[in-house]
């Protein structure tokens, strides 16, 4: 895959002031955000095969509503304390085969402990189940920070252990998706 030269500029036009880091988006883009929990009663982790079926069904249902029939960008991060990325860990490469280094972001500028997030990107033809291994790793807190993004970067899916954060082009789009899956929402007043 050849990463478009203007992709980072396009990202910042769409999601300013945030870098392409999923957990940073919710605050500045709250009007476009909704969170769905992976399991009933806000249970954070699956413990049985049946619970894994539920959480993968929820992930894939939302992903298919967002991206059916489309190619998407898949972004996954790695971290270290240097501006240059290390070789990818084998499990990360397995969850995201064919990923290319896109950009790196200094996420902690503390002189005693600088932290860099190195972002890897690939283009994937979306179909239900195609990212189950990565989604399961996110659900088990074995991998964090993935973003599944429309090619125009207006729709984002951020899976995490316990649920999925969705960012849409407008509040109306967000509300429509939220209402279709109201049973998966948190009871927390802030939507967390």
C-alpha positions as CSV (number, residue, x, y, z in Angstrom):
1,X,0.0,0.0,0.0
2,X,1.2,3.5,-0.8
3,X,0.1,5.8,2.0
4,X,-1.3,9.1,0.5
5,X,1.1,12.0,1.1
6,X,-1.6,14.2,2.3
7,X,-3.2,11.8,4.7
8,X,-1.9,13.4,7.9
9,X,-3.0,16.8,6.7
10,X,-6.5,15.3,6.0
11,X,-6.5,13.8,9.4
12,X,-5.8,17.2,11.1
13,X,-8.4,18.9,9.0
14,X,-11.0,16.4,10.2
15,X,-9.9,15.8,13.8
16,X,-8.0,19.0,14.9
17,X,-6.5,19.3,17.5
18,X,-6.0,15.6,18.0
19,X,-3.3,13.3,16.6
20,X,-4.4,9.9,15.3
21,X,-4.7,8.5,18.8
22,X,-8.1,7.0,19.6
23,X,-8.3,7.8,23.3
24,X,-7.6,11.5,22.7
25,X,-10.6,12.1,20.4
26,X,-13.5,11.8,22.9
27,X,-13.0,15.2,24.7
28,X,-12.6,17.5,21.7
29,X,-15.1,15.6,19.5
30,X,-17.7,14.7,22.1
31,X,-20.6,15.8,19.8
32,X,-19.6,13.2,17.2
33,X,-18.8,10.4,19.7
34,X,-20.7,7.4,21.1
35,X,-19.5,4.5,23.2
36,X,-20.9,1.0,23.1
37,X,-20.1,-1.6,25.7
38,X,-19.0,-5.1,24.5
39,X,-21.0,-7.2,26.9
40,X,-24.3,-6.9,28.8
41,X,-24.3,-5.1,32.1
42,X,-21.1,-3.3,31.1
43,X,-19.0,-6.5,31.8
44,X,-15.5,-5.5,30.7
45,X,-14.0,-8.9,29.7
46,X,-15.3,-12.0,28.1
47,X,-14.9,-15.2,30.1
48,X,-16.7,-17.8,28.0
49,X,-16.9,-18.6,24.3
50,X,-20.5,-17.4,24.3
51,X,-19.4,-14.0,25.6
52,X,-16.7,-13.7,22.9
53,X,-19.4,-14.4,20.4
54,X,-21.5,-11.5,21.8
55,X,-18.6,-9.0,21.8
56,X,-17.4,-9.9,18.3
57,X,-21.0,-9.7,17.1
58,X,-21.3,-6.2,18.6
59,X,-18.0,-5.0,17.1
60,X,-18.8,-6.5,13.7
61,X,-22.4,-5.2,13.6
62,X,-21.2,-1.6,14.2
63,X,-18.3,-2.0,11.8
64,X,-20.5,-3.3,9.1
65,X,-22.9,-0.4,9.6
66,X,-20.0,2.0,9.2
67,X,-18.1,0.4,6.4
68,X,-20.1,-2.3,4.5
69,X,-18.6,-2.8,1.1
70,X,-15.8,-0.3,1.6
71,X,-12.1,-0.4,2.0
72,X,-10.9,1.1,5.3
73,X,-7.7,2.2,6.8
74,X,-6.5,0.1,9.8
75,X,-4.2,1.9,12.1
76,X,-2.3,0.2,15.0
77,X,0.3,1.8,17.3
78,X,3.5,0.7,18.9
79,X,5.3,2.7,21.6
80,X,8.8,3.4,22.8
81,X,11.0,6.3,24.1
82,X,12.6,7.3,20.8
83,X,11.4,9.2,17.7
84,X,12.2,6.1,15.5
85,X,10.1,3.0,15.8
86,X,11.5,-0.4,16.9
87,X,10.9,-3.5,14.9
88,X,7.2,-4.5,15.4
89,X,6.6,-7.2,18.0
90,X,5.5,-10.5,16.4
91,X,2.0,-10.4,17.9
92,X,1.4,-6.9,16.6
93,X,2.6,-7.9,13.1
94,X,0.2,-10.9,13.3
95,X,-2.7,-8.8,14.2
96,X,-1.9,-6.2,11.5
97,X,-0.1,-7.9,8.6
98,X,1.2,-5.7,5.9
99,X,1.1,-2.5,8.0
100,X,3.5,0.3,7.1
101,X,4.9,2.9,9.4
102,X,2.9,6.1,8.7
103,X,4.0,8.6,11.3
104,X,5.2,9.0,14.9
105,X,3.9,11.3,17.6
106,X,5.6,12.4,20.8
107,X,2.8,11.7,23.3
108,X,4.7,12.6,26.5
109,X,7.3,15.4,26.4
110,X,8.5,14.9,29.9
111,X,12.3,15.2,29.7
112,X,12.7,12.3,32.1
113,X,10.5,10.0,30.1
114,X,9.6,10.9,26.6
115,X,7.1,8.6,25.0
116,X,6.5,8.1,21.3
117,X,3.5,6.5,19.6
118,X,4.5,5.0,16.2
119,X,1.5,4.6,14.0
120,X,1.2,1.8,11.4
121,X,-1.3,1.8,8.6
122,X,-2.8,-0.6,6.0
123,X,-5.8,-0.6,3.7
124,X,-8.3,-3.5,4.2
125,X,-11.4,-4.5,2.4
126,X,-14.0,-4.5,5.1
127,X,-16.1,-7.6,5.6
128,X,-17.5,-9.0,8.9
129,X,-15.0,-11.1,10.7
130,X,-11.9,-9.9,8.8
131,X,-10.5,-8.2,11.9
132,X,-11.7,-10.6,14.6
133,X,-8.2,-11.5,15.7
134,X,-7.3,-7.8,16.3
135,X,-10.7,-7.1,17.9
136,X,-10.3,-10.0,20.2
137,X,-6.8,-8.8,21.2
138,X,-8.3,-5.3,21.9
139,X,-11.1,-6.9,24.0
140,X,-8.6,-8.9,26.0
141,X,-6.4,-5.8,26.6
142,X,-3.5,-7.4,24.7
143,X,-3.5,-4.6,22.2
144,X,-4.6,-1.0,22.5
145,X,-5.1,2.0,20.3
146,X,-6.4,0.5,17.0
147,X,-8.4,2.7,14.8
148,X,-10.5,1.5,11.9
149,X,-11.2,4.5,9.6
150,X,-13.1,5.4,6.5
151,X,-10.8,6.4,3.6
152,X,-12.1,10.0,3.9
153,X,-11.4,9.8,7.7
154,X,-14.9,11.0,8.6
155,X,-15.9,7.7,10.4
156,X,-13.7,6.1,13.1
157,X,-14.0,3.0,15.1
158,X,-11.8,2.6,18.2
159,X,-12.1,-0.9,19.9
160,X,-10.9,-1.2,23.4
161,X,-11.2,-3.6,26.3
162,X,-14.8,-3.2,27.3
163,X,-16.3,-1.6,24.2
164,X,-15.9,0.6,21.2
165,X,-15.8,4.3,20.7
166,X,-17.3,5.5,17.4
167,X,-16.8,9.0,15.9
168,X,-19.0,10.0,13.0
169,X,-19.3,13.0,10.6
170,X,-22.1,14.7,12.6
171,X,-24.2,14.7,15.7
172,X,-27.2,13.5,13.7
173,X,-25.2,10.5,12.4
174,X,-24.0,9.7,15.9
175,X,-27.5,9.9,17.4
176,X,-28.9,7.6,14.7
177,X,-26.3,5.0,15.4
178,X,-26.7,5.4,19.2
179,X,-30.4,5.0,18.9
180,X,-30.1,1.8,16.9
181,X,-28.0,0.2,19.6
182,X,-29.4,1.8,22.7
183,X,-29.2,-1.5,24.6
184,X,-25.4,-1.5,24.3
185,X,-25.0,2.0,25.9
186,X,-23.5,2.6,29.3
187,X,-25.8,3.7,32.1
188,X,-23.2,6.3,33.1
189,X,-24.5,9.9,32.6
190,X,-21.3,10.8,30.6
191,X,-21.7,7.8,28.3
192,X,-18.5,6.1,29.7
